[in-house]
C-alpha cells in the first residue's frame, strides 16, 4: 500500500495545516479521520515505512549540523501525545533526539519570564527536540485558570490585551528561532469528547493504564468549551509561515500517528540538508588509512 492510497493524502502538511490568516475555526477541523482510510494493519505498515524514512532523515540532519528541528505537541488529556511521540520517533537515534515534558512551572522557573524554561530545552543544531506540552500552556491552562499568574508575580485578572501580548511574544520568539536555524512544527491532537471519555474509561479499567488516571482530568474535561476557545485563539494567533500548526484528527490513534509521521518526514525532506562534502585532505587521509589497513592485513579481502 502506498501512503497515498484511498483515504490517505498526497500532501499531509497541506491537508492539516492551520491557516496563517487568523481565520481558524476549530469546529471545521474534524477529530475523526477522513472516510475510506485503510485498516489498522495497513496503516501500521505505512507508519513503519515513515519511521524508517525519519531515521534516515535524522541521520542526515545530524551529519549536516546546520539546522535543528523542534516539534511541539499539544492536546487535551488522553489525546495521545505520549503514545504518538513514542511510535513516530521509535526509530531515531537517541544521540540526536530529546523529549522534554513540561508540567506546571515552579521555583526558579516562576522567577523568569514564561518562555525561559522552554528556551533552556531547545534542541541543538543537528538534533530533533520534542516538547510534550510547551510554552503554549501559558496561553491555554493559564488562560482558563488565571490564578496561576500569581506565582509569576502577575495580576490574576488579565484583560484581552495581556493574552495578545503573550501571543506577540511567542510569535517573535519562534520567528527568532526560525531565523537562527530551528525549524518548528507544531501539532494539535484533536480528540473528540466521546473518544476522550472512552480513553478515560480504559484507564480506569486496565491495570496497566490506571497509573495515568487523575480525577483532575475530569475537572478539565468539564471545562472543555473554555479550553477549546483558548485553543482556537492560540491556533489563530500563532500559526505562522515560520512555525505552522497542524490540526491532527486524534480519534484514531493509528491514523494520528501516521499523519504526524508523514508531516515530520515532509518537513525534513523540504529542508536543505545534505551530508557534508569530503575535503581533498579527508580523501587523502582515507587513502592513507586504506593502505595501512591493507599492509596490516586488516583490509577487505
C-alpha positions as a Markdown table, in Angstrom:
| # | Residue | x | y | z |
|---|---|---|---|---|
| 1 | Unk | 0.0 | 0.0 | 0.0 |
| 2 | Unk | 1.4 | 3.4 | -0.9 |
| 3 | Unk | 0.9 | 6.2 | 1.6 |
| 4 | Unk | -1.5 | 8.0 | -0.8 |
| 5 | Unk | -3.9 | 5.1 | -1.1 |
| 6 | Unk | -7.6 | 5.5 | -0.6 |
| 7 | Unk | -8.4 | 7.7 | 2.4 |
| 8 | Unk | -4.8 | 9.0 | 2.6 |
| 9 | Unk | -3.3 | 12.2 | 1.4 |
| 10 | Unk | -0.6 | 13.1 | -1.2 |
| 11 | Unk | 0.4 | 16.2 | 0.8 |
| 12 | Unk | -0.3 | 15.7 | 4.6 |
| 13 | Unk | 1.1 | 19.0 | 5.5 |
| 14 | Unk | -1.3 | 20.8 | 3.3 |
| 15 | Unk | -4.3 | 18.7 | 4.5 |
| 16 | Unk | -3.9 | 19.6 | 8.2 |
| 17 | Unk | -2.0 | 22.9 | 8.2 |
| 18 | Unk | -3.8 | 25.6 | 10.3 |
| 19 | Unk | -4.2 | 28.7 | 8.1 |
| 20 | Unk | -2.0 | 31.7 | 8.9 |
| 21 | Unk | -4.6 | 34.3 | 8.1 |
| 22 | Unk | -6.1 | 34.3 | 11.6 |
| 23 | Unk | -9.4 | 32.8 | 10.5 |
| 24 | Unk | -9.1 | 29.4 | 12.0 |
| 25 | Unk | -12.4 | 27.9 | 13.2 |
| 26 | Unk | -11.9 | 25.0 | 15.5 |
| 27 | Unk | -15.2 | 23.3 | 14.6 |
| 28 | Unk | -14.1 | 23.0 | 10.9 |
| 29 | Unk | -11.3 | 20.6 | 11.8 |
| 30 | Unk | -12.5 | 17.1 | 12.5 |
| 31 | Unk | -11.4 | 14.8 | 15.3 |
| 32 | Unk | -12.3 | 11.8 | 13.2 |
| 33 | Unk | -10.1 | 10.6 | 10.3 |
| 34 | Unk | -11.5 | 11.0 | 6.7 |
| 35 | Unk | -13.7 | 8.3 | 5.3 |
| 36 | Unk | -12.2 | 5.4 | 3.5 |
| 37 | Unk | -9.0 | 5.1 | 5.4 |
| 38 | Unk | -7.2 | 1.7 | 5.3 |
| 39 | Unk | -7.4 | -0.8 | 8.1 |
| 40 | Unk | -5.1 | -0.8 | 11.2 |
| 41 | Unk | -2.6 | -3.3 | 9.8 |
| 42 | Unk | -2.2 | -1.3 | 6.6 |
| 43 | Unk | -1.7 | 2.0 | 8.5 |
| 44 | Unk | 0.8 | 0.3 | 10.8 |
| 45 | Unk | 2.8 | -0.8 | 7.7 |
| 46 | Unk | 2.6 | 2.7 | 6.3 |
| 47 | Unk | 3.8 | 4.1 | 9.7 |
| 48 | Unk | 6.7 | 1.7 | 9.8 |
| 49 | Unk | 7.8 | 3.0 | 6.4 |
| 50 | Unk | 7.7 | 6.5 | 7.6 |
| 51 | Unk | 9.6 | 5.6 | 10.8 |
| 52 | Unk | 12.4 | 4.2 | 8.7 |
| 53 | Unk | 12.4 | 7.3 | 6.5 |
| 54 | Unk | 12.5 | 9.5 | 9.5 |
| 55 | Unk | 15.5 | 7.5 | 10.8 |
| 56 | Unk | 17.4 | 8.2 | 7.6 |
| 57 | Unk | 16.5 | 11.9 | 7.6 |
| 58 | Unk | 17.5 | 12.3 | 11.2 |
| 59 | Unk | 21.0 | 10.9 | 10.3 |
| 60 | Unk | 21.2 | 13.4 | 7.5 |
| 61 | Unk | 20.1 | 16.3 | 9.8 |
| 62 | Unk | 22.7 | 15.2 | 12.4 |
| 63 | Unk | 25.5 | 14.9 | 9.8 |
| 64 | Unk | 24.6 | 18.2 | 8.2 |
| 65 | Unk | 24.7 | 20.0 | 11.6 |
| 66 | Unk | 23.3 | 23.3 | 10.4 |
| 67 | Unk | 19.6 | 23.1 | 11.4 |
| 68 | Unk | 17.6 | 21.9 | 14.4 |
| 69 | Unk | 14.0 | 20.7 | 14.4 |
| 70 | Unk | 11.6 | 21.4 | 17.2 |
| 71 | Unk | 8.3 | 19.5 | 17.2 |
| 72 | Unk | 5.6 | 20.8 | 19.7 |
| 73 | Unk | 2.7 | 18.6 | 20.8 |
| 74 | Unk | -0.4 | 19.9 | 22.4 |
| 75 | Unk | -3.8 | 18.4 | 23.1 |
| 76 | Unk | -6.4 | 17.8 | 25.7 |
| 77 | Unk | -5.9 | 14.9 | 28.2 |
| 78 | Unk | -6.0 | 11.5 | 26.6 |
| 79 | Unk | -5.4 | 13.0 | 23.1 |
| 80 | Unk | -2.5 | 10.6 | 22.6 |
| 81 | Unk | 0.6 | 12.8 | 22.9 |
| 82 | Unk | 2.8 | 10.3 | 24.7 |
| 83 | Unk | 2.0 | 7.3 | 22.5 |
| 84 | Unk | 2.3 | 9.3 | 19.3 |
| 85 | Unk | 5.8 | 10.5 | 20.2 |
| 86 | Unk | 6.8 | 7.0 | 21.2 |
| 87 | Unk | 5.6 | 5.4 | 18.0 |
| 88 | Unk | 6.6 | 8.1 | 15.5 |
| 89 | Unk | 10.1 | 8.5 | 16.9 |
| 90 | Unk | 10.8 | 4.9 | 17.8 |
| 91 | Unk | 13.5 | 4.6 | 15.1 |
| 92 | Unk | 15.5 | 7.7 | 15.6 |
| 93 | Unk | 19.0 | 7.7 | 17.2 |
| 94 | Unk | 18.7 | 8.9 | 20.9 |
| 95 | Unk | 22.0 | 10.7 | 20.5 |
| 96 | Unk | 20.3 | 13.3 | 18.3 |
| 97 | Unk | 16.9 | 13.4 | 19.9 |
| 98 | Unk | 15.4 | 14.6 | 23.2 |
| 99 | Unk | 11.8 | 14.8 | 24.6 |
| 100 | Unk | 11.0 | 17.4 | 27.2 |
| 101 | Unk | 7.7 | 17.3 | 29.1 |
| 102 | Unk | 6.5 | 20.5 | 30.8 |
| 103 | Unk | 4.4 | 20.4 | 33.9 |
| 104 | Unk | 3.3 | 23.4 | 36.0 |
| 105 | Unk | 6.2 | 25.8 | 36.5 |
| 106 | Unk | 7.6 | 26.2 | 40.0 |
| 107 | Unk | 10.5 | 27.6 | 42.0 |
| 108 | Unk | 13.2 | 29.0 | 39.8 |
| 109 | Unk | 11.0 | 28.8 | 36.7 |
| 110 | Unk | 8.5 | 31.2 | 38.2 |
| 111 | Unk | 11.2 | 33.7 | 38.7 |
| 112 | Unk | 11.7 | 34.1 | 35.0 |
| 113 | Unk | 9.6 | 35.1 | 32.0 |
| 114 | Unk | 7.2 | 32.4 | 30.7 |
| 115 | Unk | 9.4 | 31.4 | 27.8 |
| 116 | Unk | 12.6 | 30.9 | 29.8 |
| 117 | Unk | 12.3 | 27.3 | 30.7 |
| 118 | Unk | 11.4 | 26.3 | 27.2 |
| 119 | Unk | 14.3 | 28.2 | 25.8 |
| 120 | Unk | 16.6 | 26.2 | 28.0 |
| 121 | Unk | 15.3 | 22.9 | 26.5 |
| 122 | Unk | 15.7 | 23.9 | 22.8 |
| 123 | Unk | 17.5 | 21.3 | 20.6 |
| 124 | Unk | 21.0 | 22.0 | 19.3 |
| 125 | Unk | 21.7 | 22.2 | 15.6 |
| 126 | Unk | 21.7 | 18.7 | 14.1 |
| 127 | Unk | 19.1 | 17.4 | 16.6 |
| 128 | Unk | 15.4 | 16.9 | 16.9 |
| 129 | Unk | 13.7 | 18.2 | 20.1 |
| 130 | Unk | 10.2 | 17.3 | 21.2 |
| 131 | Unk | 8.1 | 19.5 | 23.5 |
| 132 | Unk | 5.4 | 17.4 | 25.1 |
| 133 | Unk | 3.3 | 20.3 | 26.2 |
| 134 | Unk | 5.1 | 23.6 | 25.9 |
| 135 | Unk | 5.1 | 27.3 | 26.3 |
| 136 | Unk | 1.6 | 27.2 | 24.9 |
| 137 | Unk | 0.4 | 26.1 | 28.3 |
| 138 | Unk | 0.9 | 29.7 | 29.3 |
| 139 | Unk | -1.9 | 30.8 | 26.9 |
| 140 | Unk | -4.0 | 27.7 | 27.5 |
| 141 | Unk | -4.2 | 26.3 | 31.0 |
| 142 | Unk | -3.2 | 29.7 | 32.5 |
| 143 | Unk | -5.9 | 31.4 | 30.4 |
| 144 | Unk | -8.6 | 29.1 | 31.7 |
| 145 | Unk | -7.1 | 29.3 | 35.3 |
| 146 | Unk | -5.5 | 32.8 | 35.6 |
| 147 | Unk | -4.9 | 32.2 | 39.3 |
| 148 | Unk | -1.6 | 30.6 | 38.2 |
| 149 | Unk | -0.3 | 34.0 | 37.2 |
| 150 | Unk | 0.1 | 34.8 | 40.9 |
| 151 | Unk | 3.1 | 32.6 | 41.0 |
| 152 | Unk | 4.7 | 34.7 | 38.3 |
| 153 | Unk | 4.0 | 37.9 | 40.2 |
| 154 | Unk | 1.3 | 39.0 | 37.8 |
| 155 | Unk | -2.3 | 40.1 | 38.1 |
| 156 | Unk | -4.8 | 37.2 | 38.2 |
| 157 | Unk | -7.4 | 39.2 | 36.4 |
| 158 | Unk | -5.7 | 39.8 | 33.0 |
| 159 | Unk | -7.6 | 41.5 | 30.2 |
| 160 | Unk | -7.5 | 40.6 | 26.5 |
| 161 | Unk | -4.5 | 42.8 | 25.8 |
| 162 | Unk | -2.5 | 40.6 | 28.2 |
| 163 | Unk | -3.1 | 37.5 | 26.1 |
| 164 | Unk | -2.5 | 39.3 | 22.8 |
| 165 | Unk | 0.9 | 40.5 | 24.2 |
| 166 | Unk | 1.8 | 36.9 | 25.1 |
| 167 | Unk | 0.9 | 35.8 | 21.6 |
| 168 | Unk | 3.1 | 38.5 | 20.2 |
| 169 | Unk | 6.0 | 37.3 | 22.4 |
| 170 | Unk | 5.5 | 33.7 | 21.2 |
| 171 | Unk | 5.4 | 34.7 | 17.5 |
| 172 | Unk | 8.5 | 36.9 | 17.9 |
| 173 | Unk | 10.4 | 34.2 | 19.8 |
| 174 | Unk | 9.6 | 31.5 | 17.3 |
| 175 | Unk | 10.5 | 33.8 | 14.4 |
| 176 | Unk | 13.9 | 34.4 | 16.1 |
| 177 | Unk | 14.4 | 30.6 | 16.4 |
| 178 | Unk | 13.5 | 30.1 | 12.8 |
| 179 | Unk | 15.8 | 32.9 | 11.7 |
| 180 | Unk | 18.6 | 31.2 | 13.5 |
| 181 | Unk | 18.2 | 27.7 | 12.1 |
| 182 | Unk | 15.5 | 26.0 | 14.1 |
| 183 | Unk | 12.7 | 24.5 | 12.0 |
| 184 | Unk | 9.5 | 24.5 | 14.1 |
| 185 | Unk | 6.5 | 22.2 | 13.5 |
| 186 | Unk | 3.5 | 22.2 | 15.9 |
| 187 | Unk | 0.9 | 19.5 | 16.4 |
| 188 | Unk | -2.5 | 20.0 | 18.0 |
| 189 | Unk | -4.0 | 16.5 | 18.5 |
| 190 | Unk | -7.8 | 17.0 | 18.2 |
| 191 | Unk | -9.7 | 14.4 | 20.2 |
| 192 | Unk | -13.5 | 14.4 | 20.5 |
| 193 | Unk | -15.4 | 14.4 | 23.8 |
| 194 | Unk | -16.8 | 10.9 | 23.1 |
| 195 | Unk | -13.4 | 9.4 | 22.3 |
| 196 | Unk | -11.8 | 11.1 | 25.3 |
| 197 | Unk | -14.4 | 9.5 | 27.6 |
| 198 | Unk | -13.7 | 6.1 | 26.1 |
| 199 | Unk | -10.0 | 6.5 | 26.7 |
| 200 | Unk | -10.6 | 7.7 | 30.3 |
| 201 | Unk | -12.7 | 4.6 | 30.9 |
| 202 | Unk | -9.9 | 2.3 | 29.6 |
| 203 | Unk | -7.5 | 4.0 | 32.0 |
| 204 | Unk | -9.9 | 3.2 | 34.8 |
| 205 | Unk | -10.5 | -0.4 | 33.7 |
| 206 | Unk | -7.0 | -1.5 | 32.7 |
| 207 | Unk | -4.5 | -2.1 | 35.4 |
| 208 | Unk | -1.6 | -1.1 | 33.2 |
| 209 | Unk | -3.2 | 2.3 | 32.5 |
| 210 | Unk | -4.6 | 3.1 | 35.9 |
| 211 | Unk | -1.4 | 4.9 | 36.9 |
| 212 | Unk | -2.2 | 7.6 | 34.3 |
| 213 | Unk | -5.6 | 8.4 | 35.6 |
| 214 | Unk | -6.2 | 11.6 | 37.6 |
| 215 | Unk | -9.5 | 12.9 | 38.9 |
| 216 | Unk | -8.4 | 16.3 | 37.8 |
| 217 | Unk | -8.6 | 15.2 | 34.2 |
| 218 | Unk | -12.4 | 15.1 | 34.6 |
| 219 | Unk | -12.4 | 18.5 | 36.1 |
| 220 | Unk | -10.5 | 19.8 | 33.0 |
| 221 | Unk | -13.0 | 17.9 | 30.8 |
| 222 | Unk | -15.9 | 19.7 | 32.4 |
| 223 | Unk | -14.4 | 23.0 | 31.2 |
| 224 | Unk | -13.8 | 21.6 | 27.7 |
| 225 | Unk | -15.6 | 24.5 | 26.0 |
| 226 | Unk | -13.2 | 27.0 | 27.7 |
| 227 | Unk | -10.2 | 25.0 | 26.7 |
| 228 | Unk | -11.3 | 24.8 | 23.1 |
| 229 | Unk | -11.9 | 28.5 | 23.0 |
| 230 | Unk | -8.4 | 29.0 | 24.3 |
| 231 | Unk | -7.0 | 26.6 | 21.7 |
| 232 | Unk | -8.9 | 28.4 | 18.9 |
| 233 | Unk | -7.4 | 31.7 | 19.9 |
| 234 | Unk | -3.8 | 30.4 | 20.2 |
| 235 | Unk | -4.0 | 28.5 | 16.9 |
| 236 | Unk | -5.3 | 31.6 | 15.1 |
| 237 | Unk | -2.7 | 33.9 | 16.6 |
| 238 | Unk | 0.4 | 31.7 | 16.4 |
| 239 | Unk | 0.2 | 29.6 | 13.2 |
| 240 | Unk | 2.7 | 31.3 | 11.0 |
| 241 | Unk | 4.8 | 30.5 | 8.0 |
| 242 | Unk | 7.9 | 30.1 | 10.2 |
| 243 | Unk | 6.1 | 28.0 | 12.8 |
| 244 | Unk | 3.0 | 26.4 | 11.5 |
| 245 | Unk | 0.4 | 24.5 | 13.5 |
| 246 | Unk | -1.2 | 21.2 | 12.2 |
| 247 | Unk | -4.6 | 20.1 | 13.5 |
| 248 | Unk | -4.5 | 16.3 | 13.5 |
| 249 | Unk | -7.6 | 14.1 | 13.9 |
| 250 | Unk | -6.9 | 12.2 | 17.1 |
| 251 | Unk | -9.9 | 9.8 | 17.4 |
| 252 | Unk | -8.0 | 7.1 | 15.5 |
| 253 | Unk | -4.6 | 6.6 | 17.0 |
| 254 | Unk | -3.1 | 4.7 | 14.0 |
| 255 | Unk | -4.2 | 7.4 | 11.7 |
| 256 | Unk | -3.0 | 10.2 | 14.0 |
| 257 | Unk | 0.5 | 8.6 | 14.3 |
| 258 | Unk | 0.7 | 8.2 | 10.6 |
| 259 | Unk | -0.3 | 11.8 | 10.0 |
| 260 | Unk | 2.3 | 13.1 | 12.4 |
| 261 | Unk | 5.0 | 10.9 | 10.9 |
| 262 | Unk | 4.2 | 11.9 | 7.4 |
| 263 | Unk | 4.3 | 15.6 | 8.3 |
| 264 | Unk | 7.6 | 15.2 | 10.1 |
| 265 | Unk | 9.0 | 13.4 | 7.0 |
| 266 | Unk | 7.7 | 16.1 | 4.7 |
| 267 | Unk | 9.2 | 18.8 | 6.9 |
| 268 | Unk | 12.6 | 17.2 | 6.9 |
| 269 | Unk | 12.5 | 16.4 | 3.2 |
| 270 | Unk | 12.0 | 20.1 | 2.4 |
| 271 | Unk | 15.0 | 21.2 | 4.5 |
| 272 | Unk | 18.3 | 22.0 | 2.7 |
| 273 | Unk | 20.3 | 19.3 | 4.5 |
| 274 | Unk | 23.0 | 17.2 | 2.9 |
| 275 | Unk | 25.9 | 15.0 | 4.0 |
| 276 | Unk | 29.0 | 17.2 | 4.4 |
| 277 | Unk | 31.3 | 17.3 | 1.4 |
| 278 | Unk | 34.5 | 15.4 | 1.8 |
| 279 | Unk | 37.6 | 17.6 | 1.5 |
| 280 | Unk | 40.7 | 16.7 | -0.5 |
| 281 | Unk | 42.5 | 16.4 | 2.8 |
| 282 | Unk | 40.0 | 13.8 | 4.0 |
| 283 | Unk | 40.2 | 11.9 | 0.7 |
| 284 | Unk | 44.0 | 11.7 | 1.1 |
| 285 | Unk | 43.7 | 10.6 | 4.7 |
| 286 | Unk | 41.2 | 7.9 | 3.7 |
| 287 | Unk | 43.6 | 6.6 | 1.0 |
| 288 | Unk | 46.4 | 6.5 | 3.5 |
| 289 | Unk | 44.2 | 4.7 | 6.0 |
| 290 | Unk | 43.2 | 2.1 | 3.4 |
| 291 | Unk | 46.8 | 1.4 | 2.5 |
| 292 | Unk | 47.7 | 0.9 | 6.2 |
| 293 | Unk | 44.8 | -1.5 | 6.7 |
| 294 | Unk | 45.9 | -3.4 | 3.6 |
| 295 | Unk | 49.5 | -3.6 | 4.8 |
| 296 | Unk | 48.4 | -5.0 | 8.2 |
| 297 | Unk | 46.1 | -7.5 | 6.6 |
| 298 | Unk | 43.1 | -5.8 | 8.2 |
| 299 | Unk | 41.6 | -4.5 | 4.9 |
| 300 | Unk | 38.9 | -6.1 | 2.9 |
| 301 | Unk | 39.8 | -9.4 | 1.3 |
